[in-house]
Amino acid sequence: MPLGVVLCAAVVCGGCASLPRGRSSWWGKDKALHLGLSAAIAGGAYAGMRSGGAVSEGEAAVSGFAIGFGAGYAKEVHDAGRPGGTGFDLRDLFWDLVGACVGVGLAAAAD
């Protein structure tokens, strides 16, 4: 799983390198929100999939990560297209990535 997360991050962030970046810091208050919400979404998705017992831990982990990170990515795409918005921020996306990993990790540990 960790190798898959690194590869996913490299592909997504590499493809976004040409997009305009937001002007935020690495440690702003919004970064904690990105981490926390991505973690909650990813962990909740993992737990929801495992609650029925129909999917394996690995399938739930991959899906939970994809849902948590995908939500953050969709938010950045929305920001990039919004007039007067903050733009696509790779720093926000980084914290979404970390949050999705944390959320799945905590949910898997509790499972």
C-alpha positions, 0 to 999 in steps of 0.5 A: 500500500505505501508504494501505491500511495507514493506512486499515486501522489507522484502521478497526480502531483506531476500532472498538476505541476503546470497548473497555477498554484495558490499562495498559501503556506505549508502550515496554515490553518486550512492545512489542518482542515485538509488533513482532518477532512481527508482523514475523516472521509477516507476512514469513514469510507474504509469503515463503511466498506468493511462493516458489511464484510463484503470487501477485503481489508486491502480493497477497503484501504484502496477505496477509502484512500481513493475516496478521501484523496479524491474529495480533496482533489475535486475541491482543488479542481473546483478552486482552480475553476472558480473566478477569484478563487484561491487556485489549485494549491499543491500544498493543500493537495499534499495535506489531502494525501497525508490525511487520506493515508492517516484516515485509512491507517487509523481505520485499518488499525481499529479494524 
